[in-house]
Amino acid sequence: MIGFVRVLGNPGVLLLWITLTASFVSHDWVGRSIDEKAACVLGVCLGTADWFLLLIWAVTRREQ
């Protein structure tokens, strides 16, 4: 949990997501409605969760 908080406290991460969001919206990869933006945020959250779950699984398999 401490690592998660440290990453969120990093201003570079926030700046990266602001830049990516602006780029996605400006290229019409994400629509301007709230439903389309919410779907994009949900997809990012699920993809991030999948990545970290895979990473956790790989580390625990390596330790055994």
C-alpha positions as CSV (number, residue, x, y, z in Angstrom):
1,M,0.0,0.0,0.0
2,I,2.9,2.4,0.7
3,G,4.2,2.0,-2.9
4,F,0.8,2.8,-4.3
5,V,0.6,6.0,-2.2
6,R,4.1,7.0,-3.3
7,V,3.2,6.5,-7.0
8,L,0.1,8.6,-6.6
9,G,2.1,11.3,-4.8
10,N,4.4,11.6,-7.7
11,P,3.5,14.7,-9.8
12,G,5.0,13.1,-12.9
13,V,2.3,10.4,-12.9
14,L,-0.4,12.9,-12.6
15,L,1.1,15.0,-15.4
16,L,1.4,11.9,-17.6
17,W,-2.3,11.0,-17.2
18,I,-3.4,14.6,-17.8
19,T,-1.3,14.6,-21.0
20,L,-2.6,11.2,-22.2
21,T,-6.2,12.2,-21.5
22,A,-5.9,15.4,-23.5
23,S,-4.3,13.5,-26.3
24,F,-7.0,10.8,-26.4
25,V,-9.8,13.4,-26.3
26,S,-8.2,15.7,-28.9
27,H,-7.7,12.7,-31.4
28,D,-11.3,11.6,-30.8
29,W,-10.1,8.2,-29.4
30,V,-12.4,8.9,-26.4
31,G,-15.6,10.7,-27.0
32,R,-16.6,13.8,-25.2
33,S,-19.6,12.3,-23.3
34,I,-19.3,11.3,-19.7
35,D,-20.2,7.7,-20.5
36,E,-17.4,7.3,-22.9
37,K,-14.9,9.0,-20.6
38,A,-16.1,6.8,-17.7
39,A,-15.6,3.7,-19.9
40,C,-12.0,4.8,-20.7
41,V,-11.3,5.4,-17.0
42,L,-12.8,2.0,-16.1
43,G,-10.7,0.3,-18.8
44,V,-7.5,1.9,-17.5
45,C,-8.4,0.8,-13.9
46,L,-9.1,-2.7,-15.0
47,G,-6.0,-2.9,-17.1
48,T,-3.8,-1.5,-14.3
49,A,-5.3,-4.0,-11.8
50,D,-4.7,-6.9,-14.2
51,W,-1.1,-5.8,-14.7
52,F,-0.4,-5.7,-10.9
53,L,-2.3,-8.9,-10.3
54,L,-0.1,-10.6,-12.9
55,L,3.0,-9.1,-11.4
56,I,2.0,-10.3,-7.9
57,W,1.3,-13.8,-9.2
58,A,4.6,-13.9,-11.0
59,V,6.5,-12.8,-7.9
60,T,4.8,-15.3,-5.7
61,R,5.5,-18.1,-8.2
62,R,9.1,-17.2,-8.2
63,E,9.4,-17.3,-4.4
64,Q,8.1,-20.8,-4.1
